[in-house]
């Protein structure tokens, strides 16, 4: 009986671990999506900043 109990406990532990891994994988996917969205936003901000700086520089050159 003790061997059966140990086997059952081990099987239960493995099932619980699998559930945790599935939850963690879903969380990682959500985090990755957030990171990708933030990366896209940063790229857009960098582009806007570079355009604004270039425009400002052109104005300086034409004013001289």
Rosetta constraint file for C-alpha pairs under 8 A:
AtomPair CA 1 CA 5 HARMONIC 6.24 0.50
AtomPair CA 2 CA 6 HARMONIC 6.19 0.50
AtomPair CA 3 CA 7 HARMONIC 6.14 0.50
AtomPair CA 4 CA 8 HARMONIC 6.07 0.50
AtomPair CA 5 CA 9 HARMONIC 6.07 0.50
AtomPair CA 6 CA 10 HARMONIC 6.07 0.50
AtomPair CA 7 CA 11 HARMONIC 6.12 0.50
AtomPair CA 8 CA 12 HARMONIC 6.07 0.50
AtomPair CA 9 CA 13 HARMONIC 6.12 0.50
AtomPair CA 10 CA 14 HARMONIC 6.23 0.50
AtomPair CA 11 CA 15 HARMONIC 6.25 0.50
AtomPair CA 12 CA 16 HARMONIC 6.22 0.50
AtomPair CA 13 CA 17 HARMONIC 6.11 0.50
AtomPair CA 14 CA 18 HARMONIC 6.12 0.50
AtomPair CA 15 CA 19 HARMONIC 6.30 0.50
AtomPair CA 16 CA 20 HARMONIC 6.34 0.50
AtomPair CA 17 CA 21 HARMONIC 6.17 0.50
AtomPair CA 18 CA 22 HARMONIC 6.20 0.50
AtomPair CA 19 CA 23 HARMONIC 6.32 0.50
AtomPair CA 20 CA 24 HARMONIC 6.10 0.50
AtomPair CA 21 CA 25 HARMONIC 6.05 0.50
AtomPair CA 22 CA 26 HARMONIC 6.38 0.50
AtomPair CA 23 CA 27 HARMONIC 6.28 0.50
AtomPair CA 24 CA 28 HARMONIC 6.07 0.50
AtomPair CA 25 CA 29 HARMONIC 6.25 0.50
AtomPair CA 26 CA 30 HARMONIC 6.35 0.50
AtomPair CA 27 CA 31 HARMONIC 6.14 0.50
AtomPair CA 28 CA 32 HARMONIC 6.01 0.50
AtomPair CA 29 CA 33 HARMONIC 6.25 0.50
AtomPair CA 30 CA 34 HARMONIC 6.34 0.50
AtomPair CA 31 CA 35 HARMONIC 6.18 0.50
AtomPair CA 32 CA 36 HARMONIC 6.18 0.50
AtomPair CA 33 CA 37 HARMONIC 6.19 0.50
AtomPair CA 34 CA 38 HARMONIC 6.15 0.50
AtomPair CA 35 CA 39 HARMONIC 6.04 0.50
AtomPair CA 36 CA 40 HARMONIC 6.25 0.50
AtomPair CA 37 CA 41 HARMONIC 6.33 0.50
AtomPair CA 38 CA 42 HARMONIC 6.18 0.50
AtomPair CA 39 CA 43 HARMONIC 6.24 0.50
AtomPair CA 40 CA 44 HARMONIC 6.31 0.50
AtomPair CA 41 CA 45 HARMONIC 6.20 0.50
AtomPair CA 42 CA 46 HARMONIC 6.05 0.50
AtomPair CA 43 CA 47 HARMONIC 6.16 0.50
AtomPair CA 44 CA 48 HARMONIC 6.20 0.50
AtomPair CA 45 CA 49 HARMONIC 6.11 0.50
AtomPair CA 46 CA 50 HARMONIC 6.08 0.50
AtomPair CA 47 CA 51 HARMONIC 6.14 0.50
AtomPair CA 48 CA 52 HARMONIC 6.12 0.50
AtomPair CA 49 CA 53 HARMONIC 6.10 0.50
AtomPair CA 50 CA 54 HARMONIC 6.03 0.50
AtomPair CA 51 CA 55 HARMONIC 6.04 0.50
AtomPair CA 52 CA 56 HARMONIC 6.13 0.50
AtomPair CA 53 CA 57 HARMONIC 6.13 0.50
AtomPair CA 54 CA 58 HARMONIC 6.18 0.50
AtomPair CA 55 CA 59 HARMONIC 6.29 0.50
AtomPair CA 56 CA 60 HARMONIC 6.37 0.50
AtomPair CA 57 CA 61 HARMONIC 6.32 0.50
AtomPair CA 58 CA 62 HARMONIC 6.21 0.50
AtomPair CA 59 CA 63 HARMONIC 6.08 0.50
AtomPair CA 60 CA 64 HARMONIC 6.58 0.50
